[in-house]
Amino acid sequence: MGRKVFVIGIGPGGLGQLTLDAVDAMNQVDVFLVGDHSEDQPDLVWLRSELLRRHVNRPHRVITVLDPKREHPGAVDTGRLATYSHILSGLPTDDAVGFLAWGDPGLYDSILRVVDALRDRLALEVSVIPGVSALQVLAAAHQIALNAGASVHITTGARLLAEYRPELGDVVVMNDPALACRGLIGEFPDTEVFWGAYLGTPDQVLANGPLRTIAGDLAELRQRLQAHHGWIHDTYLLRPFPDAR
């Protein structure tokens, strides 16, 4: 038996998105390790703290770990790995450790790669608690079925232009501050866009329409929202025009 480690999905940003399983796991944690990302804004930090305040009813500690943005998101940063390994090694062996992951850690969160690498150094008993994902909230907000009876492809803005073709079916794009979908207008102008920002929160904003008419407006809207809030988390789905499949 090794140290208990919980990776807990907490949803994309709404206080009501925490699952009962997540609450149960949080109440088994003695020490929460929270990454301090340079891009994190005060309201995101507050949200994370508020979830702990509302739902954790046992003594616990929060250790903030400097976690700068990585140049190669797909890789495990050796410095980051060494930092977490050092912290875990210094904790009492019976202290359960928790990582809070935005959305669903199984879909898009680098902490799972870190925890997997830590298993090569330390004896860990890992539990991953799924969370409500931005994909689910986006589909619900637009009142659509995610797959429309076809396949679903999940990618990032950095990979979209190289990967996209209508045969993929619905394509969900995450982590795309540059709105790479604008590069598809010439070839696929009638592709339908379902876009959402601050999903599941009181600040939620939605937009929907053909790519050729909505892309420019989305870029401007994104800029305004980011200027107003100081940050933006958004996700969108591309649905091919029926004749393009």
ZARO-233384 format. One record per atom (N, C-alpha, C, O, CB): x, y, z; residue in one letter. Coordinates in steps of 0.1 Angstrom, whole numbers, plus 5000, padded with zeros to 4 digits. Atoms other than C-alpha are relative to their C-alpha. Last residue first. Glycine has a CB too. Example, Ala and Ser with C-alpha at 12.3 -4.5 7.8 and 13.67 -1.06 7.14 Angstrom:
499149895000S;513749895071S;499250115008S;499750225009S;500450054986S;500949885000A;512349555078A;500950125000A;501950125007A;499050005012A;
! end
This chain:
499550134993R;480351494553R;500449904989R;500849794992R;498849945008R;498650005000A;480151834534A;500549875006A;501749845005A;500650115008A;499650045014D;476451804524D;501549995000D;502149934990D;499650104990D;500350135004P;475451804561P;500549954986P;501049844985P;498549984999P;501249995008F;477452114570F;499649864994F;500549794989F;500250114989F;499949985014P;480051994595P;498650024993P;497649964998P;500749894993P;500950115006R;479552054632R;500050024985R;499650134980R;498650015006R;500249985015L;482452244649L;499149884995L;499549774997L;501350014993L;500250125008L;482252254687L;499850044986L;499050144983L;498849925006L;501050005011Y;483652524709Y;500049874993Y;500949794993Y;500350124990Y;500050125007T;485452584742T;499050014989T;498050084990T;499749885009T;501050025010D;486252894762D;500249874993D;501449824992D;499950114990D;500050145003H;488152994793H;498949974991H;497750004994H;499949915013H;501150065007I;488853364795I;500349854998I;501449814995I;499750064986I;499750135004W;490953594817W;498849944992W;497750004992W;500349905012W;498650024998G;491153954829G;500449864996G;501649834996G;500350025014G;499850094989H;487353964832H;501549985004H;501849945015H;499449864997H;500949984989H;486554264811H;500449925012H;500449975023H;498649984996H;499749874994A;489554254788A;499250035012A;499750095022A;499950114989A;498850014994Q;489053884782Q;500550135007Q;501050135018Q;501149954991Q;500250084988L;485453934775L;501349995008L;501350005020L;499449864997L;500749924990R;486154214750R;499849935013R;500049995024R;498650034994R;499149894996Q;488854014732Q;499350095011Q;499950125021Q;500450094988Q;499050064991R;486653704730R;500950115006R;501250115018R;500949904992R;500750034987L;483753904716L;501049945010L;501049985022L;498949904998L;500249884993E;486054044689E;499349985013E;499750045023E;499150104991E;498749954997A;487353704678A;499850135008A;500550155018A;500850024988A;499450074989L;483853564680L;501350055005L;501650065017L;500149854997L;500649954988D;482453834658D;500549935012D;500649995023D;498549974999D;499549874997G;484953744631G;499450065013G;500150125021G;499850104989G;498650014995A;484253374633A;500550145003A;501250155014A;500849944989A;499849984985I;480453414633I;501450015004I;501750065014I;499449885007I;500749884994T;479353464597T;500450035014T;500350145019T;498649994998T;499749885009R;481653234577R;499450125006R;499950235004R;499549974987R;498749954998L;481652974606L;500350134992L;500950224997L;501049904995L;499050055010P;477952934605P;501350075001P;501450185005P;499450034985P;500349955013G;476153024638G;501049944990G;502049874994G;500050154998G;500350115010N;476152994675N;499850054986N;499150154985N;498849915005N;500249955014A;477353204704A;499949884991A;500549774994A;501250094996A;500150095011L;477253154742L;499850074987L;499450184986L;498849905002L;500449935013V;478353354772V;500049894989V;501049814988V;501050124997V;500050085012Q;478453224808Q;499550084988Q;498650154989Q;499149885002Q;499549925011D;479153484834D;500049934987D;500549984977D;501450045003D;500949895003P;476853324860P;500550094989P;499750164983P;499950095013P;499949894990T;479053014857T;499050114997T;498450114986T;501450065000T;500550044988G;478352684838G;500150105012G;499750075023G;500649885005G;501150095000L;480652764810L;499649965014L;500449925022L;500449884992L;500450004986Y;482853074813Y;498849905003Y;497849935010Y;499650145005Y;498949964991A;482953084775A;499450015014A;498250035016A;500550144996A;500349954987G;480852904749G;501250035009G;502249975008G;499249895007G;498949944992W;480852834712W;499550045014W;498350085015W;500750124993W;500649994987F;478752614689F;501050045010F;501949965014F;499249875005F;499249984988V;479952664654V;499150025012V;498250095012V;500950134999V;500749934989E;478352534623E;500850005012E;501549905016E;498649935003E;499950074988T;480452464592T;499450075012T;499650195014T;501549975004T;501450034994D;479052654563D;500149925013D;499149885018D;499249944990D;500749884994P;482352824554P;498749975007P;498350055016P;499850104989P;501250064994F;484352494550F;499250125006F;499050125019F;500449905011F;500450145005E;487152564525E;498749955006E;498049885000E;501149905003E;499950005015G;487752944529G;499549864995G;498849864985G;501450024996G;501149925007I;486452964565I;500049984985I;499049954979I;500150145003I;500850095007L;488852694579L;498950064991L;498250004984L;499349905009L;499350055012G;491552924590G;499349904992G;499849864981G;501349945005G;500149905011R;489053104612R;500849964988R;500550004977R;500550135005R;501150045009C;488852774632C;499850114989C;499350074978C;498749995007C;499450055012A;492252864647A;498949964990A;499249954978A;500849875003A;501250035009L;490553084672L;500549954987L;500250014976L;499150124999L;499949945013A;493853214685A;498849984991A;498850034980A;501349964994A;500149854999P;493053144722P;500150074987P;499650184986P;501150055009P;499849935013D;492352774713D;499950155001D;498950214996D;499149954989D;498749924999N;492652554744N;500450064986N;501450034980N;501149905004N;499749954987M;489852314734M;501450084999M;502250054990M;500149895011M;498749935000V;488252234701V;500250065014V;499450145018V;500150104989V;499949914988V;485451984699V;501450055001V;502349975001V;499549925013V;498749984995V;484951834664V;500050105012V;499550215010V;501050054989V;499949894990D;481651684654D;501450015005D;502049915009D;499049995011D;501249974993G;482051454624G;500150125009G;500850225005G;499649875009G;499850024986L;485551354615L;498750015008L;498649965019L;501050105005L;500350144996E;484451314579E;500249975014E;499849875019E;500949914991E;501450024996P;484251694577P;499749865004P;498849835012P;499150044988P;500750045013R;488051724577R;498649975005R;498449925016R;500749884993R;501449995003Y;490251894604Y;499649954986Y;500349974976Y;499550145001Y;500850124998E;493551754615E;498650014994E;498049904990E;499849975014E;499350125005A;496251994604A;499049885000A;499249794991A;501249975007A;499849985015L;494052304609L;500649884994L;500349844982L;500850124997L;501250005007L;492952184644L;500250014985L;499649924977L;499150125004L;500050125009R;496252084659R;498850014990R;498849934981R;499949885008R;498750025007A;497252404677A;499949894990A;500749904980A;501049985011A;499949905011G;493552484685G;501349984992G;501350014980G;500050145006G;499749874995T;493252154704T;500250104989T;500250064977T;501450005008T;498649955003T;491551834696T;500250145006T;499450195014T;500250014985T;499649894991I;488451624704I;501550034997I;502449954996I;499949955015I;498549995000H;486851424676H;500350125009H;499850225008H;500550024986H;499549874994V;483251304679V;501550005001V;502149905005V;499450025015V;498850014991S;481651034657S;500350145006S;499850245001S;501249954993S;498750035007A;478151044643A;501150005010A;500950015022A;500250104989A;500150135006G;474551034657G;501349964992G;501349864985G;498950004991G;501050005011A;474451404665A;500049874992A;499849884980A;500450124991A;499550075012N;477651364686N;499050004988N;499549964977N;500349865004N;498649975004L;477251614714L;500449934987L;501249994979L;500949955011L;499350134997A;473451614715A;501550024995A;501750074984A;499349884994A;499750095011I;472351974715I;500649875006I;501149875016I;501050074990I;501150095002Q;470752214740Q;500149914988Q;499249894980Q;498750075000Q;500549985013H;473352484735H;498849914997H;498249924986H;501149984989H;500349865002A;474052504772A;499450034987A;498550114986A;501350085002A;501249974993A;473852124775A;499650154998A;498450174997A;500249975015A;501250065007A;476352074747A;498750035007A;497750065001A;500349854999A;500249945013L;478752324762L;498849954993L;498050024988L;501349994991L;500749884997V;478352184797V;499750084988V;498750144986V;500850095010V;501350034995Q;479251834786Q;499250135002Q;498050144998Q;500049925012Q;500750055011L;482251954766L;498549975004L;497650014996L;500649874995L;500549895008A;483452164795A;499249964988A;498350034983A;501250094995A;499149945010S;483651854815S;499450124993S;498250134993S;500449894990S;500849955011V;481851754847V;500950074991V;501750164995V;498950105005V;500749884998G;484451574868G;499150044988G;499249984978G;500950125003G;500449925012P;485851234870P;499250125004P;498650125014P;499249914991P;501449974999I;487551124903I;499650084988I;500050204987I;499650075013I;500449895008V;490950964898V;498550015000V;497849924997V;500549984985V;501450005004S;492250744926S;499750124992S;500150234996S;499149995012S;500749895007V;495950674930V;498649974997V;498249874992V;500850044987V;501350065002E;497650454956E;499150114994E;498650195002E;499449935012E;501349935000L;501250574954L;498849914998L;498949824989L;500150124990L;501150104999A;504650424962A;498750085002A;498550145013A;500249905012A;500650024987L;507150684950L;498949905000L;498349874989L;499450145005L;499149954989R;509650744922R;499449965014R;500249945023R;500250144999R;498650065002D;508150564892D;500950035011D;502049975012D;500650054986D;500150144996R;504650644905R;501349934998R;501649825004R;498949934993R;499750014986L;505551014902L;500049865005L;500749825015L;499150085009L;498549994999A;505550984865A;500549985014A;501549925017A;500650134993A;499650135006D;501850874865D;501649995001D;502149895004D;499649994986D;500350104990V;501051164889V;500649864995V;501149795002V;498549995003V;499149984989V;502751414865V;499849885010V;500849835015V;499750135007V;498750045005R;500951274835R;501050015011R;501949935012R;500450084988R;500050145001L;497651294854L;501349944995L;501849844999L;498949954991L;499650054987I;498451654863I;500049845000I;500749785008I;499050055011I;498750055000S;498451754827S;500449935013S;501449865014S;501050104997S;499349944989D;494751804824D;501349935002D;501449805002D;499149985013D;499049905003Y;492451754794Y;500650065013Y;500250175017Y;499450114991Y;500149945014L;490051474791L;501150094997L;501750084986L;498750074999L;499750105011G;490751234820G;499950064986G;500349994977G;499049895002G;498650025002P;491051524845P;500449904989P;501549904984P;500649955013P;499850144998D;487451624839D;501549974998D;502049994986D;499149914991D;500750095009G;486851994843G;500149865004G;500049825015G;500550024985G;501149945007W;489552174862W;499349914991W;500049834984W;500450134993W;499849985014A;491751944883A;498750074994A;497650024997A;500349874993A;501349955006L;492051964921L;500250034985L;501150114982L;499450125008L;499849905011F;495051754933F;498650034995F;497849944992F;500949944989F;501049975011G;494651574966G;500450104991G;501050214994G;498750045007G;499749885008V;497151414990V;498950014989V;498549914983V;501449994994V;500650015013A;496351165018A;500150134993A;499950244998A;498549955000A;500749895005D;498751195047D;499549984986D;500349954977D;500850135001D;501450035000D;499750855061D;499150124996D;497950114996D;499649955014D;500450115009T;503350885050T;498549975000T;498049924990T;500849885003T;500250124993P;503851225067P;499449894991P;498649924982P;499050025012P;501250014993L;504851475040L;499949875009L;500549775005L;498850014991L;499949934987G;508451545030G;498749995008G;498750045020G;500450144998G;499150084991S;508451285002S;500250065013S;500549995023S;501450004993S;500650134995L;505351434987L;500949935009L;500449875019L;499649924988L;501049974991I;506951784985I;499349875006I;499149865018I;498950094994I;499449954988H;510151654969H;498950035011H;499150005023H;500850134998H;499450114994S;508251454943S;500650045014S;500549975024S;501149944991S;501150084994Y;506051754935Y;500649885008Y;500149845018Y;499049954990Y;500749924990T;509051974929T;499049925008T;498949915020T;499550124995T;499150004988A;511051704910A;499350085012A;499550035023A;501350064996A;500150134994L;508051654886L;500949995013L;500549935023L;500549904990L;501350024994R;507752024880R;499949875007R;499449865018R;498950024990R;500049914988G;511452054873G;498749995008G;498749985020G;500350144996G;499150074990T;511351754849T;500050085013T;500050035024T;501449974995T;498949914996D;508351904830D;500849945011D;500349915022D;499650145003D;499949974986V;506151624818V;501350085003V;502450035000V;500049865008V;498950074993A;505451654781A;500050035015A;499350135019A;501450054994A;500250145000G;502351734761G;501049925008G;500949805010G;500049954986G;501150054992P;502252094771P;499849855001P;499349805010P;498750064996P;500450125007H;505652174756H;498949935009H;499349855017H;501249914997H;499849985015E;506552534765E;499549884992E;499049904981E;501450034997E;499050085007R;505052484800R;500150034985R;499050064979R;499849865003R;500550065013K;503152754819K;501149934993K;502249984992K;499350114991K;500149915012P;504552804854P;499649934987P;499649804987P;501450064997P;500250095012D;503552584883D;499950084988D;498850104982D;498749915002D;499849925012L;504652734916L;500049914988L;500849814988L;501350085001L;498850035007V;503152504942V;500250084988V;499250084979V;500049854997V;500049945013T;500552614968T;501449984993T;502450014999T;499750155000T;498749965004I;500152384997I;500050054986I;499649974977I;501049885002I;499949975014V;496652365012V;501450054997V;501950155003V;499050114995V;499049905004R;496252195045R;499950024985R;499649934978R;501449975005R;499250035012H;493251995059H;501050124998H;500850235003H;499249984987H;498849935001P;491051955089P;500949974988P;501049854985P;500949985013P;498950064991R;487751805081R;501250094999R;501450164989R;500249854996R;500349984986N;484551955067N;500949935009N;500549905021N;498549965003N;499050084992V;485552005031V;499750035014V;499950145019V;501550034996V;500250155000H;482552115010H;500949925008H;500649805011H;500149964986H;501450055000R;481952485012R;499949855003R;498949815009R;499350044987R;500749954989R;485452605021R;498649945002R;498149915013R;499950154999R;499550064988L;487152374997L;499250055012L;498949975021L;501550035001L;500550145001L;484852484968L;500549925012L;499849845018L;500649934987L;501450014996E;485452844979E;499449864999E;498649825008E;499150094991E;500149994985S;489152804977S;498649995005S;498449935016S;500650145004S;499450124995R;488952684941R;500050005015R;499749905021R;501549994995R;501050115002L;486552964932L;500649875006L;499849795012L;499849984985L;501150004991W;488753224948W;499149884999W;498649825009W;499250134999W;499450044988V;491853114928V;498950005011V;498849915019V;501150105004V;499750155001L;489753134897L;500649955013L;500249845017L;500949974988L;501350064999D;488453484907D;500149854999D;499349775004D;499050054991D;500550014986P;491953604914P;498749935002P;498549865011P;499950145006P;500549874996Q;493253514879Q;499349985014Q;499049875018Q;498950054990Q;501150014991D;495453214871D;499650145005D;500450225009D;500249915011D;501149945007E;497853294842E;498749995008E;497750045004E;499749934987E;499849865002S;500953254863S;498850064994S;498550184996S;501250034992S;499749975014H;499752914874H;500150154999H;499350225004H;498949944991H;500149865002D;500052834911D;500450044986D;501650064984D;500850085011D;499149935009G;499352464912G;499750144999G;498650184997G;500049934986G;500749915009V;497452344943V;501150074991V;501950144997V;499150105007V;498949945008L;498552044963L;499450084989L;498850024980L;501149904995L;500349975014F;495751964988F;501250074994F;501750174999F;498850094998F;499249895006V;496851795020V;499650024985V;499849934978V;501649975001V;499449924989D;494751585043D;500850124995D;500850225001D;501049915008D;498749935003V;492351455017V;500550075012V;499750145019V;499950094988V;499050104996Q;489451205025Q;501550064999Q;502449995002Q;499949884992Q;500150024986N;486851485025N;500949885005N;500849845017N;498649985004N;499449884994M;487851584990M;500149995015M;501050045022M;499350134996M;498650015002A;487051234978A;500750115007A;501850095014A;500549994986A;499550114991D;483551244992D;501549994999D;502149975010D;499349874995D;500149954986V;482951594976V;500549895010V;501249925019V;498650045004V;498949904997A;484251464943A;500050055014A;501150065020A;499950124990A;498850074999D;481951164944D;501250095003D;502150055011D;500349914988D;500050054987L;479051394951L;501249915003L;501849915014L;498749915003L;500850124998T;479851584920T;500149955014T;501049995022T;500549894990T;499350104992L;481051944919L;499149885002L;498049895006L;500550065013L;499650115009Q;479352144891Q;500749895007Q;501149795001Q;500850054989Q;500950114999G;477352374914G;500449884992G;499649784991G;498750044996G;500050064986L;480252614920L;499149885001L;499349805010L;499650115010L;501249974993G;480652664882G;500049935014G;500449825015G;498749954993G;500049874994G;484052674867G;498850035009G;498950135016G;500250104990G;499349895007P;484952394844P;499950145006P;500550235001P;499550014986P;500949935010G;484152104867G;500750124994G;501850164999G;498750055007G;500949914993I;485951994899I;499150084990I;498550184994I;500950105008I;500649905010G;487751684887G;499050095007G;498150045014G;499349924988G;501449984999I;489651524916I;499550104990I;500050224990I;499650055014I;500149905010V;493051354914V;498550034997V;497849944992V;500749964986V;501349985007F;493251174947F;500250114990F;500750224993F;498950045010F;500049885008V;496551034961V;498750014992V;498349914985V;501250014990V;501249975008K;496750784988K;500150134993K;500450235000K;498749995010K;500749884996R;500350704999R;498750024991R;498850004979R;500950134999R;499249885001G;501350344991G;499150125005G;498050105010G;500550034986G;500849885000M;500050005000M;500950125000M;501950135007M;499050005012M;
! end
